[in-house]
Amino acid sequence: MESETGAAGASNGPVVVPAGTLIEPSMALALNMHSSPGVYALLLGAGISIASGVKTGWGVVEDLVGKVAAVRDPDDPGARAAAMADPEKWWEAHCGEPLGYSALLGSVAPGPASRQAMLAGYFEPAEGDEAGAKGPTAAHRAIAQLVTRGSIRVILTTNFDRLTERALQEAGISPQVVHRPEQFDAMQPLAHSQVTVIKLHGDYADLEQRNTVDELEAYPQAQQRVLERVLDEYGLIVCGWSADWDAALVRAVEGTRSRRYPMFWSQYGSLGSAARRLTARHGAAVIEGMDADELFTGLVRRVEALDHLSVAPVTRDVAVIQLKRALADPVRRIELSDLVSQAVGQVVDGGTPHRRPVVSPPATWADTFAAHVRGYRADSDTLLHLLANGIYHDDGTHDRLWLRAVERLVRMREVTPGRYDECLERLRHLPALLATWTIGVAAVLSHREELLASIATRPQWAYPSSGRTPEGPAWYLNPAHVIETQGLHDMHRAENGNRLPYPQSNWLKDTLREPFQLVEPSDTAYQEACARFEFLISMTAMDTDLEFRANPWAGEFLLHATWGWDNTGLAGSVAKELSDTWPLLQAGAFGGSLERAQAAHAALVAWRSPNQRHR
């Protein structure tokens, strides 16, 4: 029987490269994943979370038993260490029963609230922790990127923590998470979920966790059936799992029938006896000497490099024609994805610090700034035409594709080695801003404003190593943050030579008019759509508890001619629309709260009026 994932019916078969042949296993993995997206499942163990500082499930048990020993014999300074040396033996000797997660938690924290509070300290960031502590690692975030692009749709994990789920949610993905025995029979079919996270040993807050040797001996029947199906129908990528303790999981992997797709096993150190037996039995390609961060970030880079080779370069106008033909044809879904991916790749390749230096002598800074702005716009031209036409004619089927394009552009602004000019460095987000603006205006023109809820809030991003909490594009892509005002004044003025009141807004509307010519021939309608988009994303930007972050995307919509005297124009029109059925609320903007949307509207009105930021 073929898998319901459609893996067996993929148009391109897997590029099977056995271990020990001409290329490294990590390269073979990238080739296989790129040629057969969605047919590989991940099996993640404790090794993937080490860099986050989160304890393993057994580490939590050891620590709790040590604490029980310490309070049982407070006068013995060695009691804790002795108990942690052999927790199972100590617990049975002093408590009269085998050590189990449920019994242990029931003893130390009998109530749900106290149990949650005690466990949260092991798995969730606490006040005083270093920035990034107990948070998703580079590996978790790279996995989220692979899920976003459709490369991974099933994740098996033995970990109790929620780092995988958090990384997916930060990337704007709502995973199906299954961690309790009764959930397996009721779960959504794997083919119908963007990604399913199966927590084989439970979640840290579950009393039904499996942790000790006895608890790991067997799985409930419903869970066993789902596990066997995944192992039979998907290729497997193993990372961070030693296979030393999980008897039920070892048996399941060992008993898997002949595989449709190969197995890849990543191991930083030496393989244990069980792992050696499993890799030998399945002819697995063993990837040695890489930790989880190196494996998955490298995999993302290699798969994206293959994207650039998938489609021969085409002209802008031909690309738009191909896009329109592919939009309504499900059979051409991959062709459409490759078309957009290639256009994004052209932007990313042109935006490297080598091509667009982030330092400049003061004497030539203005020329460098202007050249970068024009260069980023030229590099993005094909992509912007694809987005304007694609979103306008799409019915929502391909929204993930448009959002993934923005996510790749956002990642252009990585840590820059050495010295850099802050204004030129921030300009590296200009392609992401251009794409976001284009998507937003196209959504307004096509009456699909629910899409604004997504582009305003994801992907979440914070400058690497800044220690700041990731935020949505409504904040970090604010045009005033991305494009330096003085530099834009020098290169973009009114026809009479005067400075424009809102240089970023004016430039964006002018430079993006051309991609919308086929979509909206009317200049007036285009200007109105731009104003409405600016108003709505500004409302989103005002939806924050931090006053210093509450800054609208200032533009001509703030003028009386558009805003209306006494809020009778655009401001009044939007105010009348606010209800529980407002499309943005239905799509999750403002947390789905009408009260928050109304408060954001009031904050935007207050920002404009008392400070007289209008003319």
C-alpha positions in Angstrom: 0.0 0.0 0.0 1.4 3.4 -0.9 1.8 6.1 1.7 -1.1 8.7 1.9 1.6 11.3 2.0 2.0 10.9 -1.7 5.7 10.1 -1.2 5.6 7.0 -3.3 4.0 8.9 -6.1 6.6 11.8 -6.2 7.4 12.9 -9.7 11.1 12.6 -9.0 12.4 9.4 -7.3 14.9 9.7 -4.5 18.6 10.0 -5.4 19.7 7.0 -3.4 23.4 7.3 -2.6 24.6 4.5 -0.3 27.0 5.1 2.5 30.7 4.8 1.7 30.4 5.9 -2.0 31.7 8.8 -3.8 30.2 11.7 -1.9 29.8 12.5 1.8 26.6 11.3 3.5 25.6 14.8 4.4 25.7 15.7 0.7 23.7 12.6 -0.2 21.1 13.6 2.4 20.7 17.1 0.8 20.3 15.5 -2.7 17.7 13.0 -1.5 15.7 15.6 0.5 15.7 18.1 -2.4 14.5 15.5 -4.9 11.8 14.0 -2.7 10.4 16.8 -0.4 8.1 15.5 2.3 9.2 11.9 2.3 11.7 12.1 5.2 10.8 12.0 8.8 13.1 13.1 11.6 13.9 11.1 14.7 15.3 13.5 17.3 16.9 12.6 20.6 18.3 14.5 23.5 21.4 15.5 21.6 19.6 18.1 19.6 18.7 20.1 22.7 22.0 20.1 24.5 23.1 23.5 23.2 19.9 25.1 24.7 20.8 24.1 28.3 17.6 22.2 28.8 18.0 19.0 30.8 17.0 15.6 29.3 14.1 13.8 30.8 16.4 11.5 32.7 18.4 14.5 33.8 15.2 15.9 35.4 14.6 12.6 37.2 18.1 12.5 38.5 17.9 16.1 39.7 14.6 15.6 41.4 15.7 12.4 43.1 18.8 14.2 44.3 16.7 17.0 45.8 14.5 14.5 47.6 17.6 12.9 49.0 18.9 16.3 50.1 15.8 17.2 52.0 15.4 13.7 53.4 18.9 13.9 55.0 19.7 17.6 55.2 22.7 17.0 57.5 24.5 14.7 55.0 26.2 16.9 52.3 26.8 13.9 50.1 23.2 12.6 50.1 22.3 14.3 46.9 25.3 13.1 44.9 24.9 9.6 46.2 21.2 9.4 45.2 22.0 10.8 41.7 24.7 8.2 41.1 22.0 5.5 40.9 18.5 7.1 41.2 16.6 3.9 40.6 18.4 2.0 43.3 18.1 4.9 45.8 14.5 5.5 45.2 13.5 1.8 45.6 15.5 1.5 48.7 14.1 4.6 50.4 10.6 4.8 48.9 9.8 1.1 48.6 8.7 1.1 45.0 10.3 1.3 41.5 11.3 4.7 40.3 8.8 6.1 37.7 8.1 9.5 36.4 4.5 9.5 37.6 5.3 8.3 41.1 8.2 10.7 41.4 6.2 13.7 40.5 3.2 12.6 42.5 5.5 12.6 45.5 7.4 15.8 45.1 4.6 17.9 43.6 1.1 16.3 44.1 -0.9 19.2 42.7 -1.1 20.2 39.0 -0.1 23.8 39.7 2.9 22.9 41.9 3.9 20.2 39.4 3.8 22.7 36.5 5.8 25.3 38.4 8.4 22.8 39.4 8.9 21.4 35.9 8.8 24.8 34.2 12.0 25.7 35.9 13.7 22.9 33.9 12.3 23.6 30.5 11.2 27.2 30.3 13.4 30.4 30.5 13.5 32.0 33.9 14.2 35.5 35.1 18.0 35.8 35.3 18.8 33.3 32.6 21.1 34.4 29.9 19.5 35.5 26.7 18.6 32.5 24.6 18.9 30.0 27.5 16.4 27.1 27.3 15.3 28.4 23.9 15.3 26.8 20.4 18.8 26.1 19.0 20.1 26.8 15.5 19.2 23.2 14.8 15.6 23.7 15.9 15.3 26.8 13.8 16.8 25.1 10.7 14.3 22.3 11.1 11.5 24.9 11.1 12.9 26.2 7.8 12.9 22.7 6.3 9.2 22.3 7.5 8.3 25.7 6.0 9.7 24.7 2.6 7.8 21.4 2.7 10.9 19.2 3.1 9.9 17.7 6.4 6.4 16.9 7.5 6.8 14.4 10.3 9.0 14.8 13.4 9.5 11.9 15.9 11.2 13.0 19.1 12.1 11.3 22.4 12.4 14.7 24.1 10.1 16.1 26.7 10.9 19.8 26.0 9.0 22.1 23.7 11.9 23.5 21.8 10.8 22.0 18.4 7.3 23.4 18.8 8.6 26.8 19.8 10.8 27.0 16.8 8.0 26.0 14.5 5.6 28.6 16.1 8.3 31.3 15.7 8.4 30.5 12.0 4.6 30.9 11.8 3.8 27.2 11.7 1.1 25.6 13.9 2.2 22.0 14.3 0.0 19.1 15.2 1.6 17.8 18.4 0.8 14.3 19.7 2.1 13.3 23.1 -0.6 11.5 25.0 -1.7 7.9 24.3 -5.4 8.8 23.7 -4.4 11.4 21.0 -3.0 8.9 18.5 -6.4 7.5 17.4 -7.8 11.0 17.1 -4.9 12.7 15.4 -5.3 14.3 12.0 -3.9 12.2 9.1 -0.3 12.9 8.5 -1.0 14.0 4.9 -3.5 16.7 6.1 -1.1 18.4 8.5 1.7 20.8 7.5 3.8 19.1 10.1 3.1 16.5 12.9 5.4 16.4 16.0 5.1 13.0 17.7 6.5 13.1 21.2 7.2 9.4 21.8 8.0 9.7 25.5 5.4 12.5 26.3 5.6 16.1 27.2 7.3 17.4 30.3 3.9 18.3 31.9 2.5 14.8 31.3 2.3 12.3 34.2 2.3 9.6 31.5 5.9 10.4 30.5 8.1 7.4 29.7 11.5 7.8 31.2 12.8 4.8 33.2 14.0 1.6 31.6 10.8 -0.2 32.5 8.7 2.7 31.1 10.6 2.6 27.9 10.1 -1.1 27.4 6.8 -0.9 25.4 4.5 1.7 23.8 0.7 1.8 23.9 -0.9 0.0 20.9 -2.2 3.1 19.1 1.2 4.8 19.4 3.0 1.7 18.2 0.8 1.5 15.1 1.5 5.2 14.2 5.2 4.7 14.8 5.4 1.6 12.7 3.6 3.3 9.9 6.0 6.3 9.9 9.0 4.0 10.0 7.7 2.0 7.1 6.5 4.8 4.8 9.1 7.5 5.3 12.8 7.8 5.0 14.4 8.4 8.4 16.9 11.1 9.5 18.2 10.3 13.0 20.0 12.9 15.1 20.8 13.1 18.8 19.4 9.7 19.6 21.8 7.1 21.1 19.4 4.1 21.0 20.9 3.0 24.3 17.8 3.1 26.5 14.7 3.1 24.4 13.9 -0.6 24.0 10.5 -0.2 22.4 11.8 2.4 19.9 14.9 0.2 19.1 12.6 -2.8 18.4 10.4 -0.7 16.2 13.3 0.7 14.1 14.9 -2.8 14.0 11.8 -4.5 12.8 11.0 -2.0 10.0 10.3 -3.7 6.7 12.3 -3.1 3.5 12.6 0.7 3.2 11.3 2.8 0.3 13.8 5.5 1.2 17.2 5.4 2.8 18.1 6.1 6.4 20.6 8.7 7.5 22.1 8.6 11.0 24.0 11.6 12.4 26.3 10.9 15.3 28.7 13.4 16.8 30.7 10.8 18.8 31.0 7.0 18.4 28.0 4.8 17.8 26.9 2.5 20.7 26.2 -1.1 20.1 22.5 -0.7 19.5 23.1 2.1 17.0 25.7 0.1 15.2 23.3 -2.8 14.9 20.5 -0.6 13.5 22.7 1.3 11.0 24.1 -2.0 9.7 20.7 -3.6 9.5 19.3 -0.8 7.3 22.4 0.1 5.4 22.2 3.6 6.9 24.4 6.4 5.7 26.2 7.5 8.9 27.1 11.2 9.2 30.0 11.5 11.6 31.5 14.4 13.5 28.6 16.9 13.2 26.5 18.2 16.0 22.8 18.9 15.5 23.4 22.6 14.7 26.0 21.8 12.0 23.9 19.1 10.5 20.6 21.0 10.0 21.9 24.4 9.2 24.2 22.8 6.7 21.3 20.9 5.3 19.3 24.0 4.8 22.2 25.7 2.9 22.7 22.7 0.6 19.0 22.3 -0.2 18.6 26.0 -1.0 21.8 25.8 -3.1 20.0 23.1 -5.1 17.0 25.3 -5.5 19.0 27.7 -7.6 19.8 24.9 -10.1 16.2 23.7 -10.4 15.0 26.1 -13.0 16.8 27.7 -15.9 16.8 31.6 -15.6 13.8 33.2 -17.3 13.0 36.8 -18.1 10.6 38.7 -15.8 7.7 38.8 -18.3 8.1 35.1 -19.1 8.2 34.3 -15.4 4.9 36.1 -14.9 3.3 34.2 -17.8 4.5 30.9 -16.3 3.2 31.8 -12.9 -0.3 32.5 -14.2 -0.4 29.2 -16.0 0.8 27.3 -12.9 -1.4 29.0 -10.3 -4.6 27.2 -11.0 -3.0 23.9 -12.0 -2.3 21.6 -9.0 0.0 19.4 -11.1 2.3 22.4 -11.7 2.7 23.1 -7.9 6.4 22.3 -7.9 7.0 24.3 -11.0 5.4 27.3 -9.3 7.5 26.8 -6.2 10.7 26.6 -8.3 9.8 29.7 -10.2 9.4 31.8 -7.0 12.4 30.1 -5.3 14.6 31.0 -8.3 13.5 34.6 -8.1 14.2 34.7 -4.4 17.6 33.1 -5.0 18.5 35.9 -7.4 17.8 38.5 -4.7 19.7 36.6 -2.0 22.7 36.0 -4.3 22.9 39.7 -5.1 22.6 40.8 -1.5 25.8 39.3 0.0 28.2 41.7 1.8 30.6 41.0 -1.0 28.2 42.3 -3.6 26.6 45.0 -1.4 29.4 46.1 1.1 28.1 47.3 4.5 31.0 49.7 5.0 31.7 53.0 3.0 34.0 56.0 3.4 32.1 59.1 4.5 32.9 60.9 1.3 31.1 58.3 -0.8 28.5 57.1 1.6 25.5 58.8 -0.1 26.5 57.3 -3.5 26.9 53.8 -1.9 23.6 54.1 -0.1 21.8 55.1 -3.3 23.5 52.4 -5.3 22.5 49.8 -2.7 18.8 50.9 -2.7 18.7 50.8 -6.5 20.6 47.5 -6.6 18.3 45.7 -4.1 15.2 47.0 -6.1 16.7 45.8 -9.4 17.6 42.4 -8.0 14.0 42.0 -6.6 12.2 43.1 -9.8 11.2 39.6 -11.1 10.1 38.5 -7.6 8.0 41.6 -7.0 6.2 41.0 -10.3 5.6 37.4 -9.3 4.2 38.4 -5.9 2.0 41.2 -7.2 0.4 39.0 -9.9 0.5 35.7 -7.9 -1.2 37.0 -4.8 -3.8 39.0 -6.7 -4.9 35.9 -8.7 -4.4 33.3 -6.0 -7.3 32.2 -3.8 -5.1 31.4 -0.8 -3.9 28.0 -2.0 -0.3 29.2 -2.2 -0.1 31.6 0.7 2.7 29.4 2.3 4.8 29.9 -0.8 4.5 33.7 -0.7 5.3 33.8 3.0 8.3 31.5 2.6 9.8 33.9 0.1 9.7 36.7 2.7 11.2 34.3 5.3 14.2 33.7 3.0 14.6 37.4 2.4 14.5 38.2 6.1 17.4 35.8 6.7 19.6 37.9 4.4 20.3 40.1 7.4 22.6 37.8 9.3 25.5 38.7 11.5 28.0 40.7 9.5 31.7 39.9 10.3 34.0 42.8 11.1 33.0 46.4 10.9 29.8 47.7 9.3 27.8 50.9 8.8 24.5 50.5 10.7 22.4 52.2 8.0 23.9 50.0 5.2 23.6 46.9 7.3 19.9 47.6 8.1 19.3 48.1 4.3 19.9 44.4 3.9 16.2 44.0 4.9 15.1 46.2 2.0 14.2 43.2 -0.3 12.1 41.7 2.6 10.3 45.1 3.0 9.7 45.4 -0.8 8.2 41.9 -0.8 6.1 42.5 2.3 4.7 45.7 0.9 3.9 44.1 -2.4 2.1 41.2 -0.7 0.1 43.6 1.5 -1.0 45.9 -1.3 -1.9 42.9 -3.5 -3.9 41.4 -0.7 -5.9 44.6 -0.3 -6.5 44.9 -4.1 -7.7 41.2 -4.2 -9.9 41.6 -1.1 -7.9 39.0 0.8 -6.9 41.2 3.7 -6.7 38.1 6.0 -3.3 37.6 4.5 -2.1 40.8 6.3 -2.4 38.9 9.6 0.4 36.6 8.5 2.8 39.1 6.8 2.5 41.5 9.8 3.4 38.9 12.4 5.8 36.4 10.8 8.4 35.3 10.4 9.5 36.3 13.9 13.0 37.8 13.8 15.6 39.4 16.1 19.1 40.5 15.2 21.4 37.5 16.0 23.3 37.8 19.3 21.2 40.9 20.2 19.4 39.1 23.1 16.1 40.7 22.0 12.8 38.8 21.8 12.0 38.0 18.2 9.2 40.2 16.8 7.1 40.4 13.7 7.6 42.3 10.4 5.2 45.0 11.4 8.0 46.1 13.8 11.4 45.1 12.3 10.4 45.9 8.7 9.1 49.4 9.5 10.3 51.4 6.5 11.8 54.1 8.8 13.9 51.4 10.4 15.1 49.8 7.2 15.7 52.8 4.9 17.7 55.8 6.4 15.7 59.0 6.0 18.5 61.3 5.0 19.9 58.9 2.5 16.5 58.7 0.8 16.0 62.4 0.9 19.2 62.8 -1.1 18.1 60.4 -3.8 14.3 60.8 -4.0 12.5 64.2 -3.9 9.4 65.8 -5.3 9.4 67.0 -8.9 10.0 70.6 -7.7 13.1 69.5 -5.8 11.5 69.7 -2.3 11.8 67.0 0.3 8.9 64.6 0.5 6.9 64.5 3.8 7.2 60.7 4.1 10.2 59.7 2.0 10.1 56.0 2.7 6.4 55.7 1.9 6.6 57.9 -1.2 9.6 55.9 -2.5 7.9 52.6 -1.9 4.7 53.6 -3.6 6.6 55.0 -6.6 9.0 52.2 -7.1 6.4 49.5 -6.7 3.8 51.0 -9.0 5.2 49.3 -12.1 4.8 45.7 -10.8 1.1 46.4 -10.2 0.4 47.8 -13.7 -1.2 44.6 -14.9 -3.0 44.0 -11.7 -4.4 47.5 -11.2 -4.2 50.0 -14.1 -5.8 52.8 -12.1 -3.3 55.0 -10.3 -6.0 56.2 -7.9 -7.0 52.7 -6.9 -3.4 51.8 -6.4 -2.8 54.8 -4.2 -5.9 53.9 -2.1 -4.7 50.3 -1.7 -1.3 51.5 -0.5 -2.9 53.9 2.0 -5.1 51.1 3.4 -2.2 48.7 3.6 -0.2 51.3 5.5 -3.1 52.0 7.9 -3.7 48.3 8.6 -0.1 47.3 9.2 0.3 50.5 11.3 -2.5 49.3 13.5 -0.7 46.0 13.9 2.5 47.9 14.9 0.6 49.7 17.6 -0.6 46.4 19.1 2.2 46.2 21.7 2.6 46.7 25.4 6.0 48.4 24.8 5.5 52.1 24.0 8.9 52.5 22.3 7.8 49.8 19.8 4.5 51.5 18.9 5.5 53.2 15.6 3.3 53.2 12.5 4.5 52.9 9.0 4.1 56.7 8.5 2.8 57.7 5.1 0.4 59.9 3.3 -2.5 58.1 4.8 -1.8 60.3 7.8 -2.8 63.4 5.8 -6.2 65.0 6.1 -7.1 64.2 2.5 -6.9 60.4 3.3 -7.4 60.3 7.0 -10.4 62.6 6.9 -11.2 65.5 9.2 -12.3 64.2 12.6 -11.4 60.6 11.5 -14.2 60.5 8.9 -12.0 59.1 6.0 -9.9 56.0 6.1 -9.6 56.0 9.9 -13.4 56.2 10.3 -14.0 53.6 7.6 -11.7 51.0 9.3 -13.3 51.8 12.7 -16.7 50.9 11.4 -15.4 47.6 10.0 -14.1 46.4 13.4 -16.2 43.4 14.6 -15.7 39.8 15.5 -16.0 38.9 11.9 -13.4 41.3 10.6 -11.1 39.2 8.3 -7.9 40.2 10.1 -9.3 39.0 13.4 -10.6 35.8 11.9 -7.0 35.2 10.6 -5.5 35.7 14.1 -4.3 39.3 14.0 -4.4 41.1 17.4 -4.6 37.7 19.0 -8.1 37.4 17.5 -9.3 40.0 20.1 -11.7 42.7 19.0 -10.7 44.7 22.1 -7.1 44.6 21.1 -7.9 45.7 17.5 -10.0 48.6 18.8 -7.2 49.6 21.2 -4.6 49.5 18.4 -6.9 51.7 16.2 -7.3 54.2 19.1 -3.5 54.2 19.7 -2.9 55.0 16.0 -5.4 57.8 16.2 -3.8 59.1 19.3 -0.3 58.9 17.8 -1.4 61.1 14.9 -3.6 63.7 16.5 -1.9 65.1 19.7 1.5 65.1 18.1 0.2 66.8 14.9 2.2 64.4 12.7 -0.2 65.3 9.8 -0.3 68.3 7.5 
